[in-house]
Amino acid sequence: MSSVMTFPHWRFVEHHPEAKSRDPLQSELLNQESFRPADALVRESIQNSLDAKIPGVDKVRVRIYVSGAVGALTKDEAAPYFQGFWPHVQECENGGQVASDLAEGACRFVVIEDFGTIGLTGDPAATRVPEGASNNYYYFLRAEGISQKQSSSLGRWGVGKYVFPKSSGVNAFLAYTKRFDDDGPGLLVGQAVLMNHSLGDKDYDPDGWWAKPGPGVQMPITDANVVEAATQRWNVSRVNESGVSIVIPYVDAKLTAKDFVTSVIRAYFGAILAGRLEVEVEAPDDAAVVVLTRTNVLQLAEAYFDGDEREKVVSEIQLMATRATIPEDRRFTTQRVAARAGEGWSSATIDGDTAAKMQKEIEAGHAIQVTVPVELRVKGLGGERSTESHLHVLLQQNESLRQKPLFMRGGIIVSEASRFPITGVRAICIVEESALTKMLGDAENPAHTTWSANDKIRSRYVRGGDLLAIVKTAPHKIYELVLDSAAEEQRIVFADIFAVPLADGGRRKKKAAASGGKKPGGRQGPGGPRTQPLTHVEREDQGGFSIVPTALAAGGRLKRVEVALGYETRRGDALAKWRKDDFDLATFTPTITGGKIEKQLGNLLTAIVEDPVEFKLTVLGFDVNRDLNIRARGLSK
């Protein structure tokens, strides 16, 4: 006679009369961003996996299984794993976070597993951990709002793990772990985070456990028959490899394998390209398992994304992929920046020669890497401690783009670290050094999407808010300094070209008074005959201008034309104030008759005149809502 397997019942913690009633606040912390389950699950689970890599292992492997409708458990198949659970859910569903009617339908679920990691190490019976001791099991399953993660770990809030129950329609998950330092059986446990509630004549805390039967501390299940039945039923692939497998039951029916593929690329293409991470996404209704590796992540991004996001993500992957092949002469280092008076970003951060070399490489379409040494000042009992760190910024020209720079801390992409786009270049800021990585981790929100000058930053670092601003503005500041240097070079060129006042500066028509030169039919000025212009400017209605010869040029004297221009500004010289964000003549298509273009770059254009009678140069496509200051002159040699 075959025995019937006995599965544990869920147990909820009875509320102690001397303790406060509480509803979990972690959900509110995560709700600060628009919650997308696939993005949140991928960010939290993979950053945990990268943090837990076994020393000496080159790469972490993550498997994501999405049951969909095809692989969902039936009501009867799921029932053994939720005995004693549903009455508690019914008492909590008025809060809108859980729904008891899910018990009557199929159970769609998601499995997320990592391999090459240490697993949930530590004593599972521990109810407290001494300071400095390590216990991954305790911090993952028993601690709330606290974390043991330090230094360059990717996560440390201690509430990000709430994405696992939050992604379930019943706020529950199962965890199965094999530990790399333990040859014993795997540990299986379930956890639910509902609301404080009453059932019958008893009051309960939010926490529920699917664990080994018995009084006292909830202990994980180690019964080989129950573990084998559960792992097979929930499609857990782990056999003997160490790591953690998380099962999220009753997920949203709209959640698909494609959601997870795109989420992995969005958050971790940097770690994949670096060879630190490989992810496979599996769904029973798909023809094949999608494996994301350093050799195919670009092709998968091109296939899985659409529209503007496709252009953005693909361009970022392309730039990141070039990093390892950037030659030494395209790698630059700035002066050190620090959160001290006079030591932040300034014109002295990049010297003129270096900025000119950067500009030349960017305009040639080459990717460059700029290393920025950064000083951190850490507060301590004995006073402040100065630590040297650094970050890297990748830049590459792309005139069709206007997008925010990408920030990468360790292996994770912090998607909302910058609010402001840069026009004309792709930019990625990479932070890998441990001291700066730790500081940015302290500034990071639980969802790992942005940085802010929070209490940790203010209490742990001298002028921590200023230090954070130095990092967050690095791509913008570097590019601005390069552009400023280019503008200064152009200004020197203009000073040489336009050293004498022009007879026609190309402004709105004004009657210019003759000054010093020979008036029509009159006398000469004190310096001898003044040169009369060989060209003049005609405004075009379509946002542009034309350069045409004067009557004086018809005799063959006009050989060359030089033009410089910029948008009018309230103060200062329009040409000196020109920025590449305004326009770049290299992207325009001038029309010319009686000559040929010699050079067009930035806001400077020169042309060779072949027929001074028929010559006409027209440039259209400027902003019709802004006035152009145009300075042109014709030369006789």
Secondary structure by P-SEA (a helix, b strand, c coil): cbbbbbbbcbbbbcccccbbbbccaaaaaaacccccaaaaaaaaaaaaaaaaccccccbbbbbbbbbccccccccccccccccccaaaaaacccccccccccccbbbbbbbbbbccccccccccccccccccccccccccccccccccccccccccccccccccccccccccbbbbbbbcccccccccbbbbbbcccccccccccccccccccccccccccccaaaaaaaaaaacccccccbbbbbbbccccccccaaaaaaaaaaccaaaaaaccbbbbbbbccccbbbbbccccaaaaaaaccccaaaaaaaaaaaaaaacccccccccccccccccccccccccccccaaaaaaaaaaaaabbbbbbbbbbbbbbbccccbbbbbbbbbbbbbbbccccccbbbbccccccccccccccccbbbbbbbcccaaaaaaaaacccccccccccaaaaacccaaaaaaaaaaaaaaaaaaaaaaaaaaaaaaaaaaaaccccccccccccccccccccccccccccccccccccbbbbbbccccbbbbbccccccccccbbbbbcccccccccccccccccccccccbbbbbcccccccccccbbbbbbcccccbbbbbcccccccccbbbbbbbcc
